[in-house]
Amino acid sequence: MSIFGFSPSYTIDLELDEPPSGVYKDVAESPPSATQQGSIPKSNDSDLVRKIPVYTTTDKLSGTVKVNIPQGKKLDHLGLKVQLLGQTELFYDRGSTHTFLSLVKELDAPGTVYDSKGYQFSFDWEKPYETYRGLNVRVRYYVLVTLSRNYKGNLTAQKEVCVQHVSHDPEVNNSIKMEVGIEDCLHIEFEYEKQKYSLQDIIIGKIYFLLVRIKIKHMELAVIRRESAGGGQNVYNESTTLSKYEIMDGAPVRGECVPVRMFLKGVGGELTPTYRNVGGRFSLKYYLNLVLVDEEDRRYFKQQEITLWRKTLG
Protein backbone atom coordinates (compact mmCIF):
# COMPACT_ATOMS: atom_id res chain seq x y z
CA MET A 1 0.00 0.00 0.00
CA SER A 2 1.15 3.55 -0.72
CA ILE A 3 2.30 5.65 2.27
CA PHE A 4 -0.40 8.17 1.29
CA GLY A 5 -3.13 5.58 1.52
CA PHE A 6 -3.74 5.18 -2.21
CA SER A 7 -3.74 1.77 -3.85
CA PRO A 8 -1.06 1.18 -6.50
CA SER A 9 -2.47 1.72 -10.00
CA TYR A 10 -2.76 -0.71 -12.90
CA THR A 11 -1.36 0.65 -16.18
CA ILE A 12 -0.88 -0.33 -19.81
CA ASP A 13 2.21 0.50 -21.88
CA LEU A 14 2.12 0.45 -25.68
CA GLU A 15 5.42 0.37 -27.55
CA LEU A 16 5.70 0.26 -31.35
CA ASP A 17 8.69 -1.40 -33.00
CA GLU A 18 10.83 0.72 -35.28
CA PRO A 19 9.14 0.94 -38.70
CA PRO A 20 10.84 -0.92 -41.58
CA SER A 21 11.54 2.45 -43.20
CA GLY A 22 13.41 3.70 -40.12
CA VAL A 23 11.77 7.10 -40.73
CA TYR A 24 10.01 9.22 -38.11
CA LYS A 25 8.01 12.38 -38.64
CA ASP A 26 7.84 15.40 -36.33
CA VAL A 27 4.24 16.30 -35.50
CA ALA A 28 3.10 19.32 -33.49
CA GLU A 29 0.90 18.37 -30.55
CA SER A 30 -2.44 20.17 -30.16
CA PRO A 31 -3.68 20.93 -26.64
CA PRO A 32 -6.45 18.58 -25.38
CA SER A 33 -8.97 21.44 -25.23
CA ALA A 34 -8.85 21.82 -29.01
CA THR A 35 -10.64 18.57 -29.76
CA GLN A 36 -12.73 18.51 -26.62
CA GLN A 37 -14.27 21.89 -27.37
CA GLY A 38 -14.69 21.20 -31.06
CA SER A 39 -12.31 23.88 -32.30
CA ILE A 40 -10.12 23.23 -35.30
CA PRO A 41 -6.75 21.82 -34.22
CA LYS A 42 -3.89 23.78 -35.79
CA SER A 43 -0.33 22.60 -36.20
CA ASN A 44 0.95 25.65 -34.32
CA ASP A 45 -1.38 25.35 -31.30
CA SER A 46 1.47 24.07 -29.16
CA ASP A 47 5.25 24.00 -29.13
CA LEU A 48 5.20 20.34 -28.08
CA VAL A 49 6.48 18.16 -30.91
CA ARG A 50 6.44 14.36 -30.94
CA LYS A 51 7.92 11.86 -33.38
CA ILE A 52 5.66 9.28 -34.98
CA PRO A 53 6.77 6.32 -37.15
CA VAL A 54 6.26 6.45 -40.92
CA TYR A 55 5.00 3.44 -42.89
CA THR A 56 4.83 2.86 -46.63
CA THR A 57 2.13 0.88 -48.46
CA THR A 58 3.99 -2.45 -47.99
CA ASP A 59 5.29 -2.07 -44.41
CA LYS A 60 4.08 -4.20 -41.50
CA LEU A 61 3.38 -2.65 -38.10
CA SER A 62 4.39 -4.47 -34.92
CA GLY A 63 4.75 -3.72 -31.25
CA THR A 64 4.36 -4.80 -27.66
CA VAL A 65 1.65 -4.25 -25.06
CA LYS A 66 2.58 -4.56 -21.38
CA VAL A 67 0.00 -4.83 -18.60
CA ASN A 68 1.57 -3.61 -15.35
CA ILE A 69 0.28 -5.28 -12.15
CA PRO A 70 1.41 -3.90 -8.77
CA GLN A 71 3.29 -6.43 -6.64
CA GLY A 72 0.99 -8.70 -4.68
CA LYS A 73 -2.09 -7.63 -6.67
CA LYS A 74 -4.22 -9.26 -9.34
CA LEU A 75 -6.34 -7.89 -12.17
CA ASP A 76 -9.68 -9.33 -13.26
CA HIS A 77 -10.55 -8.33 -16.82
CA LEU A 78 -12.98 -9.03 -19.65
CA GLY A 79 -10.37 -9.28 -22.38
CA LEU A 80 -7.42 -7.43 -23.91
CA LYS A 81 -7.47 -6.30 -27.53
CA VAL A 82 -5.42 -4.11 -29.88
CA GLN A 83 -6.97 -2.21 -32.78
CA LEU A 84 -5.52 -0.47 -35.79
CA LEU A 85 -7.85 2.32 -36.90
CA GLY A 86 -7.89 4.67 -39.89
CA GLN A 87 -10.25 7.67 -39.87
CA THR A 88 -11.11 10.83 -41.77
CA GLU A 89 -12.42 13.75 -39.71
CA LEU A 90 -14.10 16.95 -40.86
CA PHE A 91 -13.33 19.66 -38.29
CA TYR A 92 -16.34 21.84 -39.12
CA ASP A 93 -18.69 18.91 -38.36
CA ARG A 94 -17.81 17.40 -34.99
CA GLY A 95 -19.87 14.27 -35.60
CA SER A 96 -18.45 13.63 -39.06
CA THR A 97 -15.79 11.00 -38.37
CA HIS A 98 -15.58 8.17 -40.87
CA THR A 99 -13.67 4.98 -40.02
CA PHE A 100 -12.31 3.45 -43.24
CA LEU A 101 -9.98 0.95 -41.53
CA SER A 102 -10.67 -1.17 -38.44
CA LEU A 103 -8.52 -4.20 -37.63
CA VAL A 104 -8.78 -6.02 -34.28
CA LYS A 105 -6.58 -8.63 -32.60
CA GLU A 106 -7.51 -10.30 -29.32
CA LEU A 107 -4.40 -10.46 -27.13
CA ASP A 108 -5.90 -12.14 -24.06
CA ALA A 109 -9.20 -13.83 -23.24
CA PRO A 110 -11.24 -12.78 -20.17
CA GLY A 111 -9.60 -13.92 -16.95
CA THR A 112 -7.27 -12.90 -14.15
CA VAL A 113 -3.70 -11.59 -14.44
CA TYR A 114 -1.50 -12.02 -11.36
CA ASP A 115 1.78 -10.57 -12.65
CA SER A 116 2.85 -7.96 -15.16
CA LYS A 117 2.72 -9.46 -18.62
CA GLY A 118 3.76 -8.53 -22.15
CA TYR A 119 1.96 -9.28 -25.43
CA GLN A 120 3.35 -8.95 -28.94
CA PHE A 121 1.24 -8.07 -31.98
CA SER A 122 1.59 -7.21 -35.65
CA PHE A 123 -0.61 -5.95 -38.49
CA ASP A 124 -0.13 -6.46 -42.21
CA TRP A 125 -2.56 -3.87 -43.46
CA GLU A 126 -3.78 -1.98 -46.50
CA LYS A 127 -3.11 1.74 -46.44
CA PRO A 128 -5.47 3.40 -48.94
CA TYR A 129 -4.75 7.02 -48.00
CA GLU A 130 -1.86 9.12 -46.75
CA THR A 131 -1.86 10.71 -43.32
CA TYR A 132 -2.93 14.33 -43.71
CA ARG A 133 -3.75 17.26 -41.42
CA GLY A 134 -5.32 20.29 -43.09
CA LEU A 135 -7.50 23.28 -42.32
CA ASN A 136 -10.86 21.48 -42.37
CA VAL A 137 -10.00 17.79 -42.53
CA ARG A 138 -7.50 15.23 -41.38
CA VAL A 139 -6.67 11.60 -42.13
CA ARG A 140 -5.18 9.70 -39.21
CA TYR A 141 -4.06 6.17 -38.33
CA TYR A 142 -3.57 5.04 -34.76
CA VAL A 143 -3.12 1.92 -32.61
CA LEU A 144 -5.55 1.57 -29.68
CA VAL A 145 -5.17 -0.95 -26.88
CA THR A 146 -8.14 -1.66 -24.58
CA LEU A 147 -8.26 -3.79 -21.43
CA SER A 148 -11.94 -4.16 -20.53
CA ARG A 149 -13.01 -4.36 -16.89
CA ASN A 150 -16.30 -5.02 -15.15
CA TYR A 151 -16.78 -2.28 -12.61
CA LYS A 152 -13.85 0.05 -12.95
CA GLY A 153 -13.11 1.97 -16.12
CA ASN A 154 -11.28 0.33 -19.00
CA LEU A 155 -7.52 0.73 -19.30
CA THR A 156 -6.44 2.13 -22.67
CA ALA A 157 -3.29 3.22 -24.49
CA GLN A 158 -3.01 4.85 -27.90
CA LYS A 159 -0.28 5.80 -30.37
CA GLU A 160 -0.52 7.52 -33.73
CA VAL A 161 1.30 6.37 -36.86
CA CYS A 162 1.94 8.06 -40.20
CA VAL A 163 1.34 6.62 -43.67
CA GLN A 164 3.04 7.97 -46.80
CA HIS A 165 2.77 6.71 -50.38
CA VAL A 166 5.97 6.70 -52.44
CA SER A 167 5.56 6.86 -56.23
CA HIS A 168 7.78 6.45 -59.27
CA ASP A 169 8.46 9.04 -61.94
CA PRO A 170 5.32 9.45 -64.07
CA GLU A 171 5.52 7.86 -67.51
CA VAL A 172 3.87 10.87 -69.14
CA ASN A 173 4.81 14.35 -67.97
CA ASN A 174 4.06 16.94 -70.64
CA SER A 175 5.18 20.56 -70.53
CA ILE A 176 2.73 23.39 -69.87
CA LYS A 177 2.47 26.16 -72.46
CA MET A 178 -0.22 28.85 -72.46
CA GLU A 179 -0.86 32.33 -73.84
CA VAL A 180 -2.77 34.88 -71.78
CA GLY A 181 -3.32 38.61 -71.89
CA ILE A 182 -5.56 41.64 -72.23
CA GLU A 183 -6.63 42.63 -75.73
CA ASP A 184 -4.38 45.36 -77.20
CA CYS A 185 -2.69 45.88 -73.80
CA LEU A 186 -0.78 42.81 -72.67
CA HIS A 187 0.08 39.48 -74.23
CA ILE A 188 2.36 37.00 -72.51
CA GLU A 189 3.26 33.37 -73.03
CA PHE A 190 4.40 31.19 -70.15
CA GLU A 191 5.97 27.79 -70.36
CA TYR A 192 6.78 25.33 -67.58
CA GLU A 193 9.04 22.36 -68.17
CA LYS A 194 6.50 19.81 -66.90
CA GLN A 195 3.13 19.45 -65.17
CA LYS A 196 3.98 16.84 -62.50
CA TYR A 197 6.59 17.46 -59.80
CA SER A 198 8.02 15.51 -56.89
CA LEU A 199 7.99 17.27 -53.50
CA GLN A 200 11.75 17.94 -53.82
CA ASP A 201 11.61 19.04 -57.44
CA ILE A 202 12.54 22.31 -59.13
CA ILE A 203 9.98 24.24 -61.18
CA ILE A 204 11.72 25.54 -64.30
CA GLY A 205 10.05 27.72 -66.90
CA LYS A 206 10.10 30.84 -69.03
CA ILE A 207 7.77 33.80 -69.47
CA TYR A 208 7.74 35.67 -72.79
CA PHE A 209 6.34 39.19 -73.20
CA LEU A 210 4.84 39.37 -76.70
CA LEU A 211 2.97 42.66 -76.20
CA VAL A 212 3.41 45.23 -73.40
CA ARG A 213 1.34 48.43 -73.44
CA ILE A 214 0.80 48.81 -69.70
CA LYS A 215 3.46 49.76 -67.16
CA ILE A 216 4.33 46.62 -65.22
CA LYS A 217 5.97 47.23 -61.83
CA HIS A 218 6.86 43.66 -60.87
CA MET A 219 5.88 40.02 -61.31
CA GLU A 220 5.35 37.31 -58.69
CA LEU A 221 4.99 33.53 -58.74
CA ALA A 222 3.14 31.82 -55.86
CA VAL A 223 2.38 28.23 -54.88
CA ILE A 224 -1.23 27.86 -53.72
CA ARG A 225 -2.82 24.87 -51.99
CA ARG A 226 -6.59 24.45 -52.31
CA GLU A 227 -8.39 22.10 -49.92
CA SER A 228 -11.98 21.07 -50.72
CA ALA A 229 -13.68 19.23 -47.86
CA GLY A 230 -17.19 17.82 -47.62
CA GLY A 231 -19.70 16.99 -50.31
CA GLY A 232 -22.95 18.01 -51.96
CA GLN A 233 -24.14 21.40 -50.73
CA ASN A 234 -21.62 21.46 -47.87
CA VAL A 235 -18.26 21.82 -49.58
CA TYR A 236 -15.68 24.01 -47.81
CA ASN A 237 -12.94 25.38 -50.06
CA GLU A 238 -9.84 26.86 -48.44
CA SER A 239 -6.93 28.32 -50.42
CA THR A 240 -3.55 28.92 -48.78
CA THR A 241 -0.58 30.72 -50.34
CA LEU A 242 2.38 28.61 -49.25
CA SER A 243 5.13 30.73 -50.79
CA LYS A 244 5.42 33.78 -53.00
CA TYR A 245 8.50 34.88 -54.94
CA GLU A 246 9.20 38.02 -56.93
CA ILE A 247 10.64 36.87 -60.25
CA MET A 248 10.83 40.25 -62.00
CA ASP A 249 11.31 43.84 -60.81
CA GLY A 250 10.82 46.66 -63.29
CA ALA A 251 9.01 47.20 -66.56
CA PRO A 252 9.49 44.53 -69.24
CA VAL A 253 9.69 45.30 -72.95
CA ARG A 254 8.31 43.46 -75.93
CA GLY A 255 10.27 40.33 -76.71
CA GLU A 256 11.76 40.01 -73.23
CA CYS A 257 12.05 36.54 -71.67
CA VAL A 258 12.03 36.05 -67.89
CA PRO A 259 13.38 32.73 -66.56
CA VAL A 260 11.58 30.91 -63.73
CA ARG A 261 13.37 28.66 -61.24
CA MET A 262 11.61 27.69 -57.98
CA PHE A 263 12.80 25.04 -55.52
CA LEU A 264 9.78 23.23 -54.05
CA LYS A 265 11.92 22.06 -51.13
CA GLY A 266 12.07 25.66 -49.97
CA VAL A 267 8.34 26.28 -50.18
CA GLY A 268 6.84 27.29 -46.83
CA GLY A 269 4.22 25.09 -45.18
CA GLU A 270 4.12 21.33 -45.47
CA LEU A 271 3.88 20.11 -49.04
CA THR A 272 1.97 16.89 -49.65
CA PRO A 273 1.10 15.03 -52.84
CA THR A 274 -2.01 16.01 -54.74
CA TYR A 275 -5.04 14.14 -53.32
CA ARG A 276 -8.09 13.51 -55.48
CA ASN A 277 -11.40 12.51 -53.89
CA VAL A 278 -10.02 10.83 -50.75
CA GLY A 279 -12.80 8.51 -49.59
CA GLY A 280 -15.37 10.86 -51.09
CA ARG A 281 -14.51 13.30 -48.29
CA PHE A 282 -11.95 15.78 -49.61
CA SER A 283 -9.50 16.73 -52.34
CA LEU A 284 -6.23 18.67 -52.29
CA LYS A 285 -4.83 20.50 -55.31
CA TYR A 286 -1.84 22.74 -55.98
CA TYR A 287 -1.55 25.71 -58.33
CA LEU A 288 1.13 28.01 -59.69
CA ASN A 289 -0.23 31.56 -59.56
CA LEU A 290 1.48 34.07 -61.84
CA VAL A 291 0.75 37.68 -60.83
CA LEU A 292 1.71 40.90 -62.62
CA VAL A 293 1.32 44.22 -60.79
CA ASP A 294 1.21 47.53 -62.68
CA GLU A 295 2.18 50.99 -61.44
CA GLU A 296 -1.39 51.63 -60.27
CA ASP A 297 -1.23 48.41 -58.20
CA ARG A 298 -3.72 46.61 -60.40
CA ARG A 299 -3.09 42.89 -60.42
CA TYR A 300 -3.30 40.54 -63.38
CA PHE A 301 -3.01 36.83 -62.65
CA LYS A 302 -3.20 33.38 -64.18
CA GLN A 303 -3.39 30.10 -62.28
CA GLN A 304 -2.16 26.75 -63.55
CA GLU A 305 -2.76 23.49 -61.72
CA ILE A 306 0.23 21.22 -61.14
CA THR A 307 0.37 17.67 -59.76
CA LEU A 308 2.66 16.85 -56.83
CA TRP A 309 3.84 13.36 -55.92
CA ARG A 310 6.07 11.84 -53.26
CA LYS A 311 9.42 10.40 -54.28
CA THR A 312 10.89 9.72 -50.82
CA LEU A 313 9.61 9.40 -47.25
CA GLY A 314 9.87 12.35 -44.92
C-alpha positions as CSV (number, residue, x, y, z in Angstrom):
1,M,0.0,0.0,0.0
2,S,1.1,3.6,-0.7
3,I,2.3,5.6,2.3
4,F,-0.4,8.2,1.3
5,G,-3.1,5.6,1.5
6,F,-3.7,5.2,-2.2
7,S,-3.7,1.8,-3.9
8,P,-1.1,1.2,-6.5
9,S,-2.5,1.7,-10.0
10,Y,-2.8,-0.7,-12.9
11,T,-1.4,0.6,-16.2
12,I,-0.9,-0.3,-19.8
13,D,2.2,0.5,-21.9
14,L,2.1,0.4,-25.7
15,E,5.4,0.4,-27.6
16,L,5.7,0.3,-31.3
17,D,8.7,-1.4,-33.0
18,E,10.8,0.7,-35.3
19,P,9.1,0.9,-38.7
20,P,10.8,-0.9,-41.6
21,S,11.5,2.5,-43.2
22,G,13.4,3.7,-40.1
23,V,11.8,7.1,-40.7
24,Y,10.0,9.2,-38.1
25,K,8.0,12.4,-38.6
26,D,7.8,15.4,-36.3
27,V,4.2,16.3,-35.5
28,A,3.1,19.3,-33.5
29,E,0.9,18.4,-30.6
30,S,-2.4,20.2,-30.2
31,P,-3.7,20.9,-26.6
32,P,-6.5,18.6,-25.4
33,S,-9.0,21.4,-25.2
34,A,-8.8,21.8,-29.0
35,T,-10.6,18.6,-29.8
36,Q,-12.7,18.5,-26.6
37,Q,-14.3,21.9,-27.4
38,G,-14.7,21.2,-31.1
39,S,-12.3,23.9,-32.3
40,I,-10.1,23.2,-35.3
41,P,-6.7,21.8,-34.2
42,K,-3.9,23.8,-35.8
43,S,-0.3,22.6,-36.2
44,N,1.0,25.6,-34.3
45,D,-1.4,25.4,-31.3
46,S,1.5,24.1,-29.2
47,D,5.2,24.0,-29.1
48,L,5.2,20.3,-28.1
49,V,6.5,18.2,-30.9
50,R,6.4,14.4,-30.9
51,K,7.9,11.9,-33.4
52,I,5.7,9.3,-35.0
53,P,6.8,6.3,-37.2
54,V,6.3,6.4,-40.9
55,Y,5.0,3.4,-42.9
56,T,4.8,2.9,-46.6
57,T,2.1,0.9,-48.5
58,T,4.0,-2.4,-48.0
59,D,5.3,-2.1,-44.4
60,K,4.1,-4.2,-41.5
61,L,3.4,-2.6,-38.1
62,S,4.4,-4.5,-34.9
63,G,4.8,-3.7,-31.2
64,T,4.4,-4.8,-27.7
65,V,1.7,-4.3,-25.1
66,K,2.6,-4.6,-21.4
67,V,0.0,-4.8,-18.6
68,N,1.6,-3.6,-15.4
69,I,0.3,-5.3,-12.1
70,P,1.4,-3.9,-8.8
71,Q,3.3,-6.4,-6.6
72,G,1.0,-8.7,-4.7
73,K,-2.1,-7.6,-6.7
74,K,-4.2,-9.3,-9.3
75,L,-6.3,-7.9,-12.2
76,D,-9.7,-9.3,-13.3
77,H,-10.6,-8.3,-16.8
78,L,-13.0,-9.0,-19.6
79,G,-10.4,-9.3,-22.4
80,L,-7.4,-7.4,-23.9
81,K,-7.5,-6.3,-27.5
82,V,-5.4,-4.1,-29.9
83,Q,-7.0,-2.2,-32.8
84,L,-5.5,-0.5,-35.8
85,L,-7.8,2.3,-36.9
86,G,-7.9,4.7,-39.9
87,Q,-10.2,7.7,-39.9
88,T,-11.1,10.8,-41.8
89,E,-12.4,13.7,-39.7
90,L,-14.1,17.0,-40.9
91,F,-13.3,19.7,-38.3
92,Y,-16.3,21.8,-39.1
93,D,-18.7,18.9,-38.4
94,R,-17.8,17.4,-35.0
95,G,-19.9,14.3,-35.6
96,S,-18.4,13.6,-39.1
97,T,-15.8,11.0,-38.4
98,H,-15.6,8.2,-40.9
99,T,-13.7,5.0,-40.0
100,F,-12.3,3.5,-43.2
101,L,-10.0,0.9,-41.5
102,S,-10.7,-1.2,-38.4
103,L,-8.5,-4.2,-37.6
104,V,-8.8,-6.0,-34.3
105,K,-6.6,-8.6,-32.6
106,E,-7.5,-10.3,-29.3
107,L,-4.4,-10.5,-27.1
108,D,-5.9,-12.1,-24.1
109,A,-9.2,-13.8,-23.2
110,P,-11.2,-12.8,-20.2
111,G,-9.6,-13.9,-17.0
112,T,-7.3,-12.9,-14.2
113,V,-3.7,-11.6,-14.4
114,Y,-1.5,-12.0,-11.4
115,D,1.8,-10.6,-12.6
116,S,2.9,-8.0,-15.2
117,K,2.7,-9.5,-18.6
118,G,3.8,-8.5,-22.2
119,Y,2.0,-9.3,-25.4
120,Q,3.3,-9.0,-28.9
121,F,1.2,-8.1,-32.0
122,S,1.6,-7.2,-35.6
123,F,-0.6,-5.9,-38.5
124,D,-0.1,-6.5,-42.2
125,W,-2.6,-3.9,-43.5
126,E,-3.8,-2.0,-46.5
127,K,-3.1,1.7,-46.4
128,P,-5.5,3.4,-48.9
129,Y,-4.7,7.0,-48.0
130,E,-1.9,9.1,-46.8
131,T,-1.9,10.7,-43.3
132,Y,-2.9,14.3,-43.7
133,R,-3.7,17.3,-41.4
134,G,-5.3,20.3,-43.1
135,L,-7.5,23.3,-42.3
136,N,-10.9,21.5,-42.4
137,V,-10.0,17.8,-42.5
138,R,-7.5,15.2,-41.4
139,V,-6.7,11.6,-42.1
140,R,-5.2,9.7,-39.2
141,Y,-4.1,6.2,-38.3
142,Y,-3.6,5.0,-34.8
143,V,-3.1,1.9,-32.6
144,L,-5.5,1.6,-29.7
145,V,-5.2,-1.0,-26.9
146,T,-8.1,-1.7,-24.6
147,L,-8.3,-3.8,-21.4
148,S,-11.9,-4.2,-20.5
149,R,-13.0,-4.4,-16.9
150,N,-16.3,-5.0,-15.1
151,Y,-16.8,-2.3,-12.6
152,K,-13.8,0.1,-12.9
153,G,-13.1,2.0,-16.1
154,N,-11.3,0.3,-19.0
155,L,-7.5,0.7,-19.3
156,T,-6.4,2.1,-22.7
157,A,-3.3,3.2,-24.5
158,Q,-3.0,4.9,-27.9
159,K,-0.3,5.8,-30.4
160,E,-0.5,7.5,-33.7
161,V,1.3,6.4,-36.9
162,C,1.9,8.1,-40.2
163,V,1.3,6.6,-43.7
164,Q,3.0,8.0,-46.8
165,H,2.8,6.7,-50.4
166,V,6.0,6.7,-52.4
167,S,5.6,6.9,-56.2
168,H,7.8,6.4,-59.3
169,D,8.5,9.0,-61.9
170,P,5.3,9.5,-64.1
171,E,5.5,7.9,-67.5
172,V,3.9,10.9,-69.1
173,N,4.8,14.4,-68.0
174,N,4.1,16.9,-70.6
175,S,5.2,20.6,-70.5
176,I,2.7,23.4,-69.9
177,K,2.5,26.2,-72.5
178,M,-0.2,28.9,-72.5
179,E,-0.9,32.3,-73.8
180,V,-2.8,34.9,-71.8
181,G,-3.3,38.6,-71.9
182,I,-5.6,41.6,-72.2
183,E,-6.6,42.6,-75.7
184,D,-4.4,45.4,-77.2
185,C,-2.7,45.9,-73.8
186,L,-0.8,42.8,-72.7
187,H,0.1,39.5,-74.2
188,I,2.4,37.0,-72.5
189,E,3.3,33.4,-73.0
190,F,4.4,31.2,-70.2
191,E,6.0,27.8,-70.4
192,Y,6.8,25.3,-67.6
193,E,9.0,22.4,-68.2
194,K,6.5,19.8,-66.9
195,Q,3.1,19.4,-65.2
196,K,4.0,16.8,-62.5
197,Y,6.6,17.5,-59.8
198,S,8.0,15.5,-56.9
199,L,8.0,17.3,-53.5
200,Q,11.7,17.9,-53.8
201,D,11.6,19.0,-57.4
202,I,12.5,22.3,-59.1
203,I,10.0,24.2,-61.2
204,I,11.7,25.5,-64.3
205,G,10.1,27.7,-66.9
206,K,10.1,30.8,-69.0
207,I,7.8,33.8,-69.5
208,Y,7.7,35.7,-72.8
209,F,6.3,39.2,-73.2
210,L,4.8,39.4,-76.7
211,L,3.0,42.7,-76.2
212,V,3.4,45.2,-73.4
213,R,1.3,48.4,-73.4
214,I,0.8,48.8,-69.7
215,K,3.5,49.8,-67.2
216,I,4.3,46.6,-65.2
217,K,6.0,47.2,-61.8
218,H,6.9,43.7,-60.9
219,M,5.9,40.0,-61.3
220,E,5.3,37.3,-58.7
221,L,5.0,33.5,-58.7
222,A,3.1,31.8,-55.9
223,V,2.4,28.2,-54.9
224,I,-1.2,27.9,-53.7
225,R,-2.8,24.9,-52.0
226,R,-6.6,24.5,-52.3
227,E,-8.4,22.1,-49.9
228,S,-12.0,21.1,-50.7
229,A,-13.7,19.2,-47.9
230,G,-17.2,17.8,-47.6
231,G,-19.7,17.0,-50.3
232,G,-22.9,18.0,-52.0
233,Q,-24.1,21.4,-50.7
234,N,-21.6,21.5,-47.9
235,V,-18.3,21.8,-49.6
236,Y,-15.7,24.0,-47.8
237,N,-12.9,25.4,-50.1
238,E,-9.8,26.9,-48.4
239,S,-6.9,28.3,-50.4
240,T,-3.6,28.9,-48.8
241,T,-0.6,30.7,-50.3
242,L,2.4,28.6,-49.2
243,S,5.1,30.7,-50.8
244,K,5.4,33.8,-53.0
245,Y,8.5,34.9,-54.9
246,E,9.2,38.0,-56.9
247,I,10.6,36.9,-60.2
248,M,10.8,40.3,-62.0
249,D,11.3,43.8,-60.8
250,G,10.8,46.7,-63.3
251,A,9.0,47.2,-66.6
252,P,9.5,44.5,-69.2
253,V,9.7,45.3,-72.9
254,R,8.3,43.5,-75.9
255,G,10.3,40.3,-76.7
256,E,11.8,40.0,-73.2
257,C,12.0,36.5,-71.7
258,V,12.0,36.1,-67.9
259,P,13.4,32.7,-66.6
260,V,11.6,30.9,-63.7
261,R,13.4,28.7,-61.2
262,M,11.6,27.7,-58.0
263,F,12.8,25.0,-55.5
264,L,9.8,23.2,-54.0
265,K,11.9,22.1,-51.1
266,G,12.1,25.7,-50.0
267,V,8.3,26.3,-50.2
268,G,6.8,27.3,-46.8
269,G,4.2,25.1,-45.2
270,E,4.1,21.3,-45.5
271,L,3.9,20.1,-49.0
272,T,2.0,16.9,-49.7
273,P,1.1,15.0,-52.8
274,T,-2.0,16.0,-54.7
275,Y,-5.0,14.1,-53.3
276,R,-8.1,13.5,-55.5
277,N,-11.4,12.5,-53.9
278,V,-10.0,10.8,-50.7
279,G,-12.8,8.5,-49.6
280,G,-15.4,10.9,-51.1
281,R,-14.5,13.3,-48.3
282,F,-11.9,15.8,-49.6
283,S,-9.5,16.7,-52.3
284,L,-6.2,18.7,-52.3
285,K,-4.8,20.5,-55.3
286,Y,-1.8,22.7,-56.0
287,Y,-1.6,25.7,-58.3
288,L,1.1,28.0,-59.7
289,N,-0.2,31.6,-59.6
290,L,1.5,34.1,-61.8
291,V,0.8,37.7,-60.8
292,L,1.7,40.9,-62.6
293,V,1.3,44.2,-60.8
294,D,1.2,47.5,-62.7
295,E,2.2,51.0,-61.4
296,E,-1.4,51.6,-60.3
297,D,-1.2,48.4,-58.2
298,R,-3.7,46.6,-60.4
299,R,-3.1,42.9,-60.4
300,Y,-3.3,40.5,-63.4
301,F,-3.0,36.8,-62.7
302,K,-3.2,33.4,-64.2
303,Q,-3.4,30.1,-62.3
304,Q,-2.2,26.8,-63.5
305,E,-2.8,23.5,-61.7
306,I,0.2,21.2,-61.1
307,T,0.4,17.7,-59.8
308,L,2.7,16.9,-56.8
309,W,3.8,13.4,-55.9
310,R,6.1,11.8,-53.3
311,K,9.4,10.4,-54.3
312,T,10.9,9.7,-50.8
313,L,9.6,9.4,-47.2
314,G,9.9,12.3,-44.9
